[in-house]
Amino acid sequence: MTDVAINQENQGIRQSAILRVASVASTYLLSLYIAHTFIKYLPFKFAPAADVNPIFKTLEAWSGLSWVEPDFRFFTGGVETLAAVLLFVPGLQLIGALLTLGITGTAFLLHLGPIGFEGFYGSLATEAAICFTIAAWITWVRRKELPGLVRTLLIDRTLTSR
């Protein structure tokens, strides 16, 4: 191999490494938006008065399930908090992204149905769509971690033998 070919190969390897680092760094930077969005609405999820957040009353009336308000509201707030934290834990960011996909995908579908897009609800649906897109990017960047994560969580018996 000539010196020129070796230099070109080394340059390609460096560029590939820079892109990988930039992709991973972007996952943490974009996670800030998701965490900010989830944390911004936490007071509405854990507020003592359900009048502060009528969305869950709307869902309760629509579904006919008496536990939606306040139980599902508290559950949603807890899962959003967990996702926001996991997005910044190395090795668990993929789980946080997958939780975010589930939360925001469900939220957006509910906006297509009983919640709607009128007024403030439209901005909530937009934020859900943005968070969903960011979580999809994080999942794509971290996709190679999924088999190891599944193996560790579901198959690795050393976790349960303590």
Buried (B, 14 or more C-beta within 10 A) or exposed (E): EEEEEEEEEEEEEEEEEEEEEEBBEBBEEBBEBBBEBBEEBBEBBBBEEBEEBBBBBBBBEEEEEEEBBBEBBEEBBEBBBBBBEBBBEEEBBBBBBBBBBBBBBEBBEBBEEEBEEEEEBEEBBEBBBBBBEBBBBBBEBBEEBEEEBEEEEEEEEEEEEE
